[in-house]
Amino acid sequence: MTTGDRPTLATLPAAFERARGDAADRAWAERVIGRFSLDGVNRTLVADELTGVLALVRESGEGPAELFGEPADYVEAQTDQWRAGGAPLEPAEPSTSWWDVPGLAAAVASVVAVMLAILEVAAGNWTTSYTLGKVLLPALTGVTALVSITTFETLLMRTRRRWAIAGALAVAGVGGSAILAAVVLGNDHPILTGSVGWYAALVAVHVLAAVTLFRVVPDGDAVRAARRAPGVHTPGRATPDGGGAAPATVLSDDEWAAQLAGVLRLRVEMPESAVRQTIAEARQHAATNGTSLAQEFGPPRAYASRLPRSTSGRRTWERWRRAAWAVAVPVSGVLAFEGLRHGWEWGNVRWVMVIVFAAACVTVAGFLRDRRPSA
């Protein structure tokens, strides 16, 4: 099997169905992937395991349920086996990559377009003026939210959280300015005035764009798998993600610590103080044994995935997310309703744009953290 043909979590269910021509095998794989995803298990580990299961299904001609039992039982047994063997269960890569941004942004845009249509109907606007701001709002919101979050995760791998937040806010500011400019400049020049049913066409355009982009743009997991494959040179990626591929180069202690810090920062629930403490303890342990960090602990991504997450930090993140939802959803709904009822004058909708955008960012952030592998 070539690197380009390597199955990913997005393609494995279909591969299971093709193996024996049985839709039940696909359902089994989807349920297994879903349960592993809910448990937050390392996606690379799951993909490698299911690739082996798929090979066994092809070789034996028996279904995965016959070989391994019900999905819930299999996931529980396999997780226990991995944990006992010290396998890297925790994820050690961003939940999305730049390859995923176009398709996910289009998908988010379609949802935003549906929300706008619902608000128009709720405001009694069965006929409305389609301005440049209304037409571009879904796409600009999707792109800005996804690029901001991906920028944040990318910068977290390279620098401290405060600079990652600053970079993400800068991107959000540019996107927000584009949204506001589209609303302000296009408000006095409607593209057309017609039935609210035209929103269906806007939704269809974004759904079609999402489907096309998901088919055309390479899957992020597939790109990562190719980069981790032995013999494939990837600039800036000296070590694999605990998937078993041989490292291209030997990392110095400083390089190893920098990569570990990046992976740990990527876990939003792990504070900077915990990151520094973890690295300091690793350095002290290696110095005591007279070895390098790479020799003592192996690849930094694999080591990071074996470390427990901060439960207090996770609770803090969840409180912030729930608070944002509790404030953003009702306030944006009320303001949007009033803005639509009294006309899309800038004075009526300026806070609508700000709060809807904030709610969209929170929504996408939660979606990416809990994203299903089949997405």
N, C-alpha and C positions, 0 to 999 in steps of 0.2 A: 504494500500500500504506500503510495507516495504521500509526501507531506500535504499536498493540496487535497488529497482524498481522505485525509484523517477525519473521522466523524467528530462532530461537536454535539453539545447538548441540544442545539437547535435542530440538528439533522438526524440524531440517533433514533427518535421514535419512528420516523419514516423508514429508516434502515431496518429496524426490527420487523416492520410490516412486510417489507420486500423480501426478507430472508425466507419466510415460509408462506407468504401471501395470506397472512392471517391478521385481521384488524385487531384481534384480542392481544396480540404481541405488542402492537403499537400502544394500546391502552395501558398495558402493564408497564412499559417503559415510561410513558408519560406520568403515571402515578408514582413510580419510583423517583423520577427526576423531581416531581413536585414535592414529595416528602423530604428528599434531601435538601431541596431549596428552602423549605420552611424551617428546617433545622439549621440552616446557614452553613452547610458543609462545603468545603473547598470544591469549587466547580471543576477544577482540573482533575482532582482525585475521583470525582464522580464520573467524569467523562472517560477517564482511563479504565475504571472498573467496568462500566457498561460496555465499553468497546470490547473488553475481554468476554463479557457475557454474550455479546452479539456473535463473537467468533465461535463460542461454544454452541450456540443455537444453530448456527450454520453447519457446524461440523456434525452435531448429533441429530439434527432434524427434529428435536423436541422443543417445545415452547418454553419460554423463560419461567412461566408459572409452574410448569412440571419440574423444571430443574431446580428452581430456587424458592418456590412457594409464593404465597401472597405478597404483594408489594410491601405492606406494613411490616410483616415479619422479616422479610429480606432486608429492608432498610435498618430495622432495629439490630438484627444480627450482624450486618456488615459494619454498622457504626461501632458496635461494641468491639468487633474484631480490629477495626482500625485504631480505636482508642487504646486497646490493650497492646497493640504493636507500635504505638507511638507515631502513627501516621499523621501527617499535617492536615488536621480536620478544618482548622479555621481558614477562611478565605484570606488571600494575601495579595490580591490585585483589585483595582477599581471595579465597581459594579458595572461600569460601562466604559467604552473606549471611544476615541474619535471616529472610528469606523461606524459605531452605532448611532452617532448623533443625528445624521440626516433622516433616517427612517423613524427614529423615536420622536424627533421634532415634528415631523409631519403627522405622526399619530397623535401627539399632544395637540397640534393645531386643529385636527378634526374634532377633538373633544371640546376645545374652546369654541369652535364654530357652532356646535350643538348647544352649548351653554348660551351663546348669544341669541340663537333662535328662540330658545325657551324664554329668555328674558324679554324678548320682543313680544312674544305671545302673552306673557304674564302682564306686560304693560298695556295690552290691548292694541298693539301696533300691528294690525293685520296687513296694512300697507305701510311701507317704510322707505326712506331714502338711503340708498347704499352709497356711503361715502368711501373715500380712500382709506380712512381710518378703520371703518368697520371691516372692509375687505382684507386689509393687511394685518389687522390685530391678531387673528389666530396664528398665522405663520410667524409673525415677529415675536409673539409670546413664546411659541414653541422653540424657536431657534435660540432666543435669548436665554430662556430657562435652561435648556440642555447645554448650551455652550458655557454658561456661567458655572453650572455644576461640574461639568467635565474639566473646566479650567481649574476649579477649586481642587478636585481630586488629583489632577496632574501636578499642580504646584505643591500639594501636600507631600508628594513623593520626593520633592527636591528642596523644600524649604519649610520654615516654621509656619504654624497655623495662621498667625496674624498676617503674614505676607500672602498666604493662599487666600484668606478671606478678602484681603485688599484687592488681589487680582480678580477674584470672582465678582466683587462689587463694582470694579471698574468696567468689566464686561457687561454686567447688569445695567450700569449707568448708561453705557453706549446704547444698549438695546432699548432701555426705557426711553431714552431721548428720541430714538427712531420711532417708537410707538407714539410718543407725544407729538412729534413733528407730523406724523401721518394724520393724526386726529386734527391738529390745529390747521395745517395747511389744506387738508382735504375736506374740511367740514363745510366750507362755503361752495364747494363744487361737487355736488352729487354725481356719481357715475350713472345711476339710474334710479327711478322711483317705481317700485313695483310690489308685488305680493311678498309676504314674509317667506313664502315657499321657495324663493330664490336661495335661501340659506341651504336648502337641500343640495343645490348644485355646488355651493361652496364647500359643504361637508364632503360631497362626492369627490371633488377635486383633491382635497387633502387626503382622503382615504386611498384614492388611486395613487397619489404620490407616495404615500407610506408603503403600500404594497410593492410598487415599482422599485423604490429605494431599497427595501429589504431584500428584493431579489437581485438587484444589480450591484449594490455596494457589498463588499466582502463582510462576512460576519466577524465581529470582534473576537469571539472565541476561536474561530478558525485561524485568524491572523496570529493570535497569541500562541496557538498550538504550533503553527509553523515556525514561529520564532524560537520556541522552546525545543524544537526538534534537533537532535545531534547533527552537527556538521553544517547547520544553517547559521551564518554570521549575521548578527543583528547589532549595529552600533548602539552603544549605551546599555545593552542588556548582557552583562557578562555572566550572569547566573540565571538558572531556570527557576520556575515557580514550584519547586518541590515535586516536579513531575517525573524525575528520574533521568532527565537529560544531562549529559556531562557538561560542566562549565567550560566556557570558551577560554577564560583566563583565570588566574589566581588573584583574588582580591587582597589588597593591603588592609590593615586593620581600619584605617580611616575610611576607605571605600566601603568596607563591609558595614561599619557603623552607620555610614550615611544611607546606605540602602535599607538597613534595618529601621532606621529612624523614619524613612519615607513610608515604609509599609505600616509601621505602628501608627503614624500620624493619620494614615488613611482610614483607620478605624476611628470614626468621629467620637466614639465614647472613650477613647484613651487620651487623657490630657497630656500636655507637653511635659509636665513634671514627671509623669509616669514613663514617658518615652526616654527622658534623660536618665532616670533611675535605672531602667532596664538596660540601657547601653552601658552605664557605669558598672553595673553588676556583672555584665558579660565581660567587660574589659578586665575587671579584677579577677574573675574566675580564670580567664585565659592566661593572665600574667602569673597567677599562682601555679598553674600547671606548666608554664613555660612554652605555651603554644600560641599560634596566631588565632584570631577569632574564627577565621574560615576553617582551620583545622579542628578547632574545638567544637564548633557548633554547626558546621556545614553551611549550605547556602542560606543567606539571611532571610529570604522569603519563606523557606521551609521552616526555619527556626521560629520566625514570627508567627506562623500559622499554628504552632504548638503552644503558644503562650495563651493563657486565659484572658478573656476580655474583662474590662473594668465594669462591674455591675453598677457601681454608683454613677459612673459616667453615662452608661446607657440609660439609667433612670432619668438623669438630667436632660439628655437629648429628647427622650419621650415626653417629658413635661413641657419642654419648649415647643415641640411639634404640636402637642394637643392644645397648648395655649394659643399658638398661631392659628390653628383651625378654628378654635372657639371664637376668636376675634375676627379673623379675616372673612369667614364664610357668611355670617349674618350681616356684617357691616357692608361687605361688597354687594350682597344681594339687595339690601335696602337702597344703597346709593345707586346701584345700577337700575333698579326699578324706577326710582325718582328721576334719574337722568333720562331714561327712555320715555317716561310718561310726559316729561316737560320738554322733550326735544334734546337732541345731542349737541347742545351748546357747550362750549368748553367749560363754562362755569358750573354746569350740571354734572360733568363727567370727569373732571380732573382727578378727583379722589377715587372714582371708580377705577380708572386706569391703574393707579398706584396700588390699590388694594387687590384688584383682580390679578395683577402681575405678581404681587407678593404671595397670594394664595396659590397661584399656578406654580411658583417656585417651590413652595412647601409641598404641594401635591407631587410634583416631579421628583423632589428629593426623597419623599417616602416611597414613591414607585421604584426609583432606582435602587434604594437600599433593600427592597424586598422583591426585586425584579425576578420574574420566573425565567428559567433558562430557555424556555420555548419562545420567549418574546423576541 
